Amino acid sequence: MMPMDRAIVEHTPSEAANPRASEAEIRPTRVDGRHLRSERTKRLIVEAYMVLVREGAQMPTAVQIAERAGYSVRSIFERFPDLHALRVAATDYAIGEAKAAGMPRDLDADRDTRIRSQVEARATGCERWLPLWRVLNANASDSAELQQRIKVIRQLIVMRIEAMFRPELSALPDVERKRTVLALEALMDFESWARMKEMFGLSREEACNVWIRAIDRLLPPAPPAPPIS
């Protein structure tokens, strides 16, 4: 019996001393234990799905997911009504992980440092999430849920661009600023990275340098710093 299983069936010391403890008093421990195990199982199924997507860049089957996660196919469909729901859950998991790991850095650094920091972060994100992005976009037109998550991902990328290049963007009129942000987002799209790597065979460093030069040309000069009084 696993330690968690023992924790579920064994009473606390106070319960053992009081054999008249009501069932209602001990039921929450059992429910919480089952809930924790169920949530852990869901997480492992989602993680297995994501590993398979990275390996094959396509939607895995329920059998493949079950084998990788170490559970039965029945366990998958006890927690997800279908594979579409699993794909949505995996996307939410990925968004949460990316948000936690992708906080902007070097916001107060000089222009060159900020450009390189942004490029390195996007390169890492593309390398990690490109297969999932492609699976997410497959048949996304048939799912309002997936369309919404694609929108959220793009919004997060735009927000990061606006934060990293605020000094330069703030010098532009509103319309021109929006167009510049749009161009930067399109430049650093997942498929842009894929084309450089897959079609042109660039190394990570070479692909990053392409983005760095292009961003430097797209961005206007940063406004001069105010004089020190």
N, C-alpha and C positions, 0 to 999 in steps of 0.2 A: 504493500500500500504506500502510495506516495505521501510525503509530509503534508501536502495540502489536503489530501483526502482524510488523513488522521485529524487535522484541525477541524474538519467539517463534522466528523462523527463524535469526537471527544468533547465532553463538557469542560467548561472552565472549572477551576477549583471551587468557586462559590457554588456552582451548579451541582458539583459532586457532593458538597456538604449539605445541600438542600434538595433531597430527592423529589420534593413536591414542586420544584420549579416548573412553571407552566410551559406548555409547548410553544405558546406565543412568545415566551422570553428567549427561547433558543432557536426559533425558526429563522430570524434574520441572519444568524451566522451561516446557516446552511444555504440560504438564498444568495448571500453575498459570495460565498465560496463558489457556487455554481456559476454565478454571474462572472466572476473573475476568470474562471476556467473557460467560459464561453467566449469572453472578450479576447483572451489569449489565443484561443483557437482561431477566431476571426482574423486577428493580426497575423498569425502564422500563415493562414491561407492567402491573405493579401500579399504578404512578403514573398510567398512562393510564386504567386501570379507575376509579381514584378520581376523576379529573377528570371522566370521563363520568358517574359517579354523581352528583357535585355538580351537574352541568349538567342532568341529566334526572331525578334522584331515582328512578331505576329501574335494574334490572339490564341493563347493556348487552349487546349481542350480541358474539360472537367477532369478527365482521367489523368492527364499530365499534371494538373494542379494538385490533385489529391495525392499522387505519388510523390511529388516534390515536398508537399507539406507534411506528409506522413499521416494523412487522415483518409477516410473513405470518401467516395463521391457523395454519399448520403450526407456526410458531415458538412460538405460545402453547401448543399441545397437546403440544409436545416438552418443555415445562417444567411444565405443569400437566395432570393427567389429564383434568380437566373444569373447567367454569366454577365449579362449587361449590368445588373446591380453590383456585381463584383468589380467590374471595370470602373464604375462610378466610385465605389468605395476606394479602390486603388488610386484613382486620380485624386480624391480628397486627401488620402494619406500622403501622396507625393507632394501636393500643394503645401500641406502642413510642414513636411520635412524641408521643402525648399525655402519656405518662409523663415523657418527657424535657423537654417544654415546660411541663408543668403542676405543677411543684414548688410547694408552698404558700409564699406570701410573707406577710409582716406577722404572723407567728405571735405575736410578742410585743407587737403594737400594741394600742391601745385597742379596745373593743368595736365602735364605729362603723366604724373603719378595717378591722377584720377582716371585718365583714359586707360592706362594699363590695368589699373585695378578693376575697372568695369569690364574690360575685355577678358581678363583672366577669370572673373566670376562667370561671365556668360559662356566662355569656353568650357568651364567645368560643368555648368548646368546643362549645356548641350550634350556633352559627352555622357552625362549620367542619365538624362531624361529623353534624349532623341527617340529611342525605340518606343517608350511609352507615349510620347507625343504623336507618333505615327499611328499607333493603335488607337489612341484617343480620337484622332481625326478620321479614322476609317468608319464610314457610315454614321458620322456624327450628325449629318443632316437629318437623320431619322430620330434623333434624341434631343429634346430640349434640355435635358440635364447635362449632357455632354457639351452642347453648345454653350451653356452657361459657364461651365468650367473652363472651356477654351477662352472665353471672354475674360474670366478672372485671371488666368495665367498671363494673358496679354496685358491686362491692366497692371499686374504686378511688375512686369518688365518695364512698362512705360513709367510707372512710378519710380522705379529705380533709376532709369535714365534721367528723369527730371531732377531727382535728388543729386545724382553724381555730377551733372553738368549745369546746375542752377546758376553759377556765376556767368556762364556764357549765354544760356538761354534767357536769363533775365534782361539781357541787353536788347532782345529782339521784340518787335511788335507782336501782338497776340497771334495774328494769323500766321506770321512767319515762324513764330516759336512752335506752333502746333505742327506746321509742315516739317520743320526740322526734327521734331520729336518723332513724327511718323517715319521720316526717312531713316533715322537712327534705329528705330524699332525694326523696320524692314531689313536693314543692313545686318542686324544681329539676330535674325530669325533662326530657328532651328534648322530649317532647310538650307539656309545660307551656309551654315557651318557644315552641313552634310555635303553640299556641293563642293566646297573647298577640299574636304577630306576624301570623299568618295569619287568625285569626277576628276578632280585635278591632282589628287594624291599628295596634298600638302601635309607637312608635319604639323603638329600642334603649334609649334613656334612660328612656322611660316604663316599659318592661317591667322594666328593672333596678330602678326605684324600687318597682314592685309587689313584687318579691321582697324588696327591702331592708325594706320595712315589714312584710311577712309574717314574715320571719325574726326581726325584732326582737320581734314579738309571741309567736312560738313559743319563743324562748329565755328561760330564767329569768335573773334577774339574776346577774351574776358575783359570786362571793364576795368580800368586802372583802379588800384586801391586808393582810397581817400588819403590825402596827405596827413601826416602825423603832426598834430598841433603841439 
